[in-house]
Amino acid sequence: MLQLSHSISKLPFQYPFTTSKGTKDCQKSLVVELTWGPGIKAYGEAPAIDYYNVTVEQMQADLESKRKFIESFSFMDPKRFWHFLHHLLPTNPFLVSALDMAGWDLYGKMKKKPLSDLWNSESKSSLQTDYTIGIDNIDVMINKIEQHPAPIYKIKVGTADDLEKLIQIRKRTNSIIRIDANAAWSFDQAVLNLPTLNQLQIELIEQPLSKDNYEGTAALRKLTNIPIIADESCVGLQDIEKCKDVFTGINIKLTKCSGITPALDMIKKARQLGLTIMLGCMNESTIGTAALGHLSHMVDYLDADGPLLLSEDIATGIHYDNFKLNTSQESGLGIRMNSFPISI
């Protein structure tokens, strides 16, 4: 029989983190612990994200309201567990994701295999994660780049002086630059920006226009060879078909799509439709980032820099080798909690 526990994590960023959606100085998350049988403990994580109207308090309330059903579930298979959770908690995909992640961690520990082995994949990906630079004044953004040399940067944009900032950043680094507007640009603004973005050799543009502006994004795509990646426009499996003729690729985030189980289906579907795939993060700790590490060999781009942006962590089990995310060969997620309940 399963036993369920949960705790709140509140981890500070090294720098205030600003996107077009707002600024935060810490990342608040719900961490769940599933205990099964002879003391096997497994973990999952779901960050609170304001623009998705997700709070830790609501996740905790939903979790407690369904505790008896979750603890009485006869766990054998994580995919079956996800389908149970999906119907039990139909309006809280972030919470389902945390529980699904813990279910996969538990299953790996039961089988005494890391998740990458269960999927016949590799624990060491050849992909390098980007390092995200949030919106700020240009001097601060350049200082962050100088303090954190990286092979790939993701630059958050969505201000009137985006181009000037990007020009100044390009003068100071030859690294790959990706940009992420978080749906902040208008179509006209994006069109005006394209010539300069080409000159600056921007690798890709993530979610330039509003999430429902498929027509505008399709028109924008015809005007540039820079790949355009869907984020807010592609939440779950049901959105991929709508993106296939509009975007070059999609960004899969475990929390928004409701977990590892649907992410595996999304990867398969995107490949069938010829879309490139980014694995994205929402500034999770090592727990959520380890899950990305086990999936990373299946995708084209990796945005898994959560632990690099945070000044504290709650677990160990991953390491970055020249920005390549490597996971432990221990079973399940391969992470070890520093303490539980979390004392930070």
C-alpha positions in Angstrom: 0.0 0.0 0.0 1.2 3.5 -0.8 1.9 6.1 1.8 1.8 9.7 0.7 3.7 12.7 2.2 4.3 16.2 0.9 6.4 19.2 1.7 7.0 22.7 0.4 10.3 23.8 -1.1 11.2 27.5 -1.4 14.5 27.9 -3.2 16.0 31.4 -3.8 17.4 32.3 -7.3 20.9 33.5 -7.5 19.5 36.6 -9.3 15.9 37.9 -9.5 14.4 36.1 -12.4 12.4 38.2 -14.8 10.4 37.2 -17.9 7.6 39.1 -19.7 5.3 37.4 -17.2 6.9 39.0 -14.2 9.7 38.8 -11.6 10.4 36.3 -8.8 13.2 35.9 -6.4 12.6 32.3 -5.4 10.9 29.2 -6.8 8.2 27.6 -4.6 7.4 24.0 -5.3 5.5 21.1 -3.9 7.5 17.9 -3.4 5.7 14.6 -2.9 7.0 11.5 -1.4 5.5 8.0 -2.1 6.5 5.2 0.2 5.8 1.6 -0.8 6.3 -1.8 0.8 9.6 -2.3 2.5 10.5 1.3 2.9 11.0 2.3 -0.8 10.7 6.0 -1.1 10.2 7.9 -4.3 9.9 11.6 -5.1 8.3 14.1 -7.5 8.2 17.9 -7.8 5.8 20.5 -9.2 6.7 24.2 -9.1 4.1 26.9 -8.5 3.7 29.1 -11.6 1.6 32.3 -11.4 0.7 32.6 -15.1 -0.7 29.1 -15.1 -2.6 29.9 -11.9 -0.9 27.1 -10.0 -0.1 27.6 -6.3 1.4 25.2 -3.8 -1.5 25.8 -1.5 -4.0 24.6 -4.1 -1.9 21.6 -4.9 -1.7 20.6 -1.3 -5.5 21.1 -0.8 -6.2 18.9 -3.8 -3.7 16.3 -2.7 -5.3 16.1 0.8 -8.8 15.9 -0.6 -7.8 12.8 -2.7 -5.2 11.3 -0.2 -7.3 8.2 0.6 -7.8 7.3 -3.1 -4.1 7.7 -3.9 -2.9 5.7 -0.9 -5.4 2.9 -1.7 -4.2 2.6 -5.3 -2.6 -0.8 -6.1 0.6 0.4 -7.7 2.2 -1.8 -10.3 2.7 0.3 -13.4 3.4 4.0 -13.7 1.4 4.5 -16.9 -1.7 3.0 -15.2 -1.0 5.2 -12.2 -1.0 8.3 -14.4 -4.3 7.4 -16.0 -5.8 7.0 -12.5 -4.4 10.4 -11.4 -5.5 12.1 -14.7 -9.1 11.2 -13.9 -8.8 11.7 -10.2 -7.3 15.3 -10.6 -8.5 16.5 -14.0 -7.9 20.2 -13.3 -4.5 20.0 -11.7 -1.9 18.8 -14.2 1.0 20.2 -12.2 0.1 18.0 -9.2 -0.5 15.0 -11.5 3.0 15.6 -12.9 4.6 15.5 -9.4 2.8 12.3 -8.5 3.6 10.7 -11.9 7.2 11.6 -11.5 7.2 9.9 -8.1 5.4 6.9 -9.7 8.2 6.5 -12.2 10.8 6.9 -9.5 9.1 4.3 -7.5 8.8 1.9 -10.4 12.5 2.3 -11.2 13.4 1.5 -7.6 11.1 -1.5 -7.6 12.8 -2.8 -10.8 16.2 -1.7 -9.5 17.0 0.2 -12.7 17.4 3.9 -13.6 14.6 5.3 -15.7 16.9 5.7 -18.7 17.4 1.9 -18.6 13.7 1.3 -18.4 13.3 3.3 -21.6 16.3 1.7 -23.3 18.0 5.1 -23.4 21.2 6.6 -22.0 21.9 8.3 -18.8 24.5 10.6 -20.5 23.1 12.9 -23.1 25.2 14.6 -25.8 23.0 17.7 -25.5 24.1 20.8 -23.6 21.5 22.8 -21.7 21.2 26.5 -22.2 21.7 29.0 -19.4 18.9 31.4 -19.0 19.4 35.2 -18.7 16.3 36.9 -17.5 15.1 40.3 -18.5 17.0 43.2 -16.8 19.0 46.3 -17.8 21.7 45.5 -20.2 24.6 46.0 -17.8 23.1 43.4 -15.4 22.4 40.9 -18.3 26.0 41.3 -19.6 27.4 40.8 -16.0 25.4 37.6 -15.7 26.9 36.3 -18.9 30.4 37.3 -17.8 29.9 35.6 -14.5 28.5 32.4 -16.1 30.3 31.5 -19.3 28.1 29.0 -21.2 28.0 27.4 -24.6 24.3 28.3 -25.1 22.3 31.1 -23.6 18.5 31.5 -23.6 17.8 35.3 -23.5 14.4 36.3 -22.2 12.9 39.1 -24.3 9.7 41.1 -24.3 10.7 44.7 -23.9 10.9 47.7 -26.2 14.7 47.5 -26.3 15.1 43.8 -27.0 17.2 44.3 -30.1 19.6 46.7 -28.5 20.2 44.3 -25.7 20.7 41.4 -28.0 23.2 43.4 -30.1 25.2 44.2 -27.0 25.1 40.6 -25.8 26.3 39.3 -29.2 29.3 41.7 -29.1 30.4 40.0 -25.9 29.8 36.3 -26.7 30.2 33.9 -29.6 28.0 31.3 -27.8 24.8 30.1 -29.2 21.9 32.4 -28.4 18.3 31.4 -28.2 15.5 33.9 -27.4 12.2 33.4 -25.5 9.5 36.0 -25.7 7.0 34.1 -23.6 4.3 35.3 -26.0 5.1 39.0 -25.5 5.6 40.2 -29.1 3.0 41.4 -31.5 3.2 40.2 -35.1 4.4 43.5 -36.4 7.1 43.7 -33.7 8.3 40.2 -34.5 8.5 41.0 -38.3 10.5 44.2 -37.6 12.9 42.2 -35.4 13.6 39.4 -37.9 16.4 41.1 -39.9 18.4 41.9 -36.8 17.8 38.4 -35.3 19.2 36.9 -38.6 22.3 39.1 -38.4 22.8 38.1 -34.8 22.6 34.4 -35.7 19.9 33.6 -33.2 19.5 29.9 -33.1 15.8 29.8 -32.4 12.8 31.9 -31.2 10.6 30.4 -28.5 6.9 31.5 -28.4 7.2 34.9 -30.1 3.4 35.6 -30.3 0.4 35.0 -28.1 -0.5 31.3 -27.5 -3.6 31.4 -29.7 -2.1 33.4 -32.6 -1.5 30.4 -34.8 -2.3 32.3 -38.0 0.3 35.0 -37.1 2.9 32.5 -36.1 2.4 30.6 -39.4 2.9 33.8 -41.4 6.0 34.7 -39.3 7.5 31.3 -39.9 7.3 31.9 -43.7 9.4 35.0 -43.3 12.4 33.4 -41.6 14.6 30.4 -41.5 15.1 30.7 -37.7 13.2 27.8 -36.0 10.1 28.9 -34.1 9.4 26.7 -31.0 6.0 26.5 -29.3 5.8 26.7 -25.6 2.6 28.3 -24.3 0.9 27.2 -27.5 1.7 23.5 -26.8 0.7 22.4 -23.4 -0.2 18.8 -23.9 -0.6 16.0 -26.5 -3.8 17.5 -27.8 -2.0 20.6 -29.0 0.7 19.0 -31.1 -1.5 18.5 -34.2 -2.4 22.3 -34.1 1.3 23.1 -34.0 2.6 20.9 -36.8 2.1 23.4 -39.7 2.7 26.5 -37.6 5.8 25.9 -35.5 9.1 24.3 -36.3 9.1 22.5 -33.0 7.6 22.2 -29.5 8.8 22.7 -26.0 7.7 19.9 -23.7 7.6 20.7 -20.0 6.6 17.9 -17.6 4.6 20.1 -15.3 2.4 21.7 -17.9 1.7 18.4 -19.8 1.1 16.6 -16.5 4.1 14.3 -16.2 6.6 11.9 -17.7 4.0 9.5 -19.0 2.3 12.1 -21.4 5.7 13.5 -22.2 6.8 10.2 -23.7 3.7 10.2 -25.8 4.3 13.7 -26.9 7.9 12.9 -28.0 6.6 10.0 -30.1 3.9 12.1 -31.7 6.2 15.1 -32.4 8.7 12.8 -34.1 5.9 11.3 -36.3 4.9 14.8 -37.4 8.5 16.0 -38.1 8.6 18.5 -35.3 11.8 19.2 -33.4 11.6 18.9 -29.6 12.9 20.9 -26.7 12.7 19.7 -23.2 12.0 22.7 -21.0 12.1 23.4 -17.3 10.2 25.6 -14.9 13.2 26.2 -12.6 12.8 22.9 -10.8 15.3 21.6 -8.3 17.4 18.5 -8.9 14.3 16.3 -8.5 12.4 17.6 -11.5 15.6 18.2 -13.5 16.8 14.6 -13.0 13.6 13.5 -14.8 14.6 15.7 -17.8 18.0 14.2 -17.8 16.6 10.7 -18.2 14.6 11.9 -21.2 17.1 14.2 -22.8 18.6 11.8 -25.3 15.2 11.7 -27.0 15.1 15.4 -28.0 16.9 18.1 -30.0 17.2 21.0 -27.5 17.6 21.0 -23.7 16.6 23.8 -21.3 17.3 22.2 -18.0 19.2 24.8 -16.1 16.9 25.1 -13.0 19.6 24.0 -10.4 22.1 26.3 -12.1 19.8 29.3 -11.6 19.0 28.5 -8.0 21.3 29.3 -5.1 20.2 26.2 -3.0 18.9 22.7 -3.7 17.1 20.0 -1.9 18.6 16.9 -3.5 21.6 15.4 -5.2 22.0 13.0 -8.1 22.7 15.0 -11.2 25.8 16.9 -12.4 26.6 19.1 -15.3 29.7 18.3 -17.4 30.3 21.4 -19.6 26.5 22.0 -19.4 25.7 18.4 -20.3 23.2 17.1 -17.8 24.2 13.7 -16.5 22.1 11.6 -14.2 23.0 9.0 -11.6 23.0 5.3 -12.4 21.1 4.6 -9.2 17.6 3.3 -9.6 14.6 5.4 -10.5 15.4 9.1 -10.8 18.7 8.5 -9.1 18.3 11.4 -6.7 18.9 11.5 -2.9 17.0 14.0 -0.8 18.9 16.2 1.6 16.1 15.9 4.1 12.3 15.2 4.1 10.2 17.0 5.1 12.2 19.8 3.5 13.8 22.0 6.1 14.7 24.9 3.8 
